[in-house]
Amino acid sequence: MPSRAHGEAAGHGRWEILQWLEANGVELIGQGNEVEKAVKNNHAEVAMWLTENVPISLAEGSQMNLPALAAANRNVELVQWSCGFLLDDAETLSSSAIRAVQAAIDEAAKAGDADILEWILSSDKVKNGVRVDLGKLAIGGHYELMKNLFSRYKANVAIGSTAREAVLAGRLDMLQWLYSSFGLCTFTGMLNKAVARGHLEVAKWLRSKSTGVCSPQALDNAAACGFLDVLQWTHENTKGECSSAAISGAAAGGHLDVVKWLSCSFPDKCRPDTMDQAALHNHLDVVQWLHVNRMEGCTVAQ
């Protein structure tokens, strides 16, 4: 009589149950997700045994998930095995398979797993079309691995995304290293990202390398997060200007110092919604200050 108990056994790595079921004549029927469960839970022997002993129709979607799941577990043997599904008899990877390997690289980079990254980047059949985001390595503090991979696999390094990751994380050291190593010369949109995240030193450095103007949205985000130093520097050193949403966002966040500065620097940006937002988010000090120092008041109920 067919049994599907092996699905749960596979997910929990209970190889002895699977072997017992088979030895006692229980017909094992694969539903297609048993292998994925085994890989997700880092049960390499179970995953391999299932594909060899159970008639399983492994859907393409499941196949594509396997490398990243294996990499998340930092299991290089499982990564190698799962990439075998993607290659099959082909000499090169399909576009969907490349995305699957890229997902595995991203997982390995976040963890700083040198073995997995080295194997993928040195495998002639697997490495083509994939890139390592050095920013993920830098953010995790894996500096030596980052520099090692750069020196050996320059063609497989994603410069643009690495720079963006460095900006978002506020890693000025990483950005400067990229600049000196690659002669990075385009910073389109990066100043906005640095300002919106409140990374003042990064913003200053980017400004020294370009003449970009901050977008109103980036300044609005900085105001909503209370980054007064960033707003003041931007106001003095760039031509960027926030929108009326900036002071309302600052009020909603309870950033009274930002509200005061915006009110003084951009008096025309204040509106009734500013007091509404302060009251809605229970910032009494902001409401009181607006009531005493501004004339807009709050929205009047109809």
Secondary structure, DSSP 8 states (H G I E B T S, - for coil): -EE-THHHHHHTT-HHHHHHHHHTT-EE---S-HHHHHHHTT-HHHHHHHHHHS-----HHHHHHHHHHHHHTT-HHHHHHHHHHHHTT-SS--HHHHHHHHHHHHHHHHHT-HHHHHHHHH-TTTSTT--B-HHHHHHTT-HHHHHHHHHH-GGGB-HHHHHHHHHHTT-HHHHHHHHHHH-----TTHHHHHHHHT-HHHHHHHHHH------HHHHHHHHHTT-HHHHHHHHHHS-----THHHHHHHHTT-HHHHHHHHHH-GGG--HHHHHHHHHTT-HHHHHHHHHH-S-------
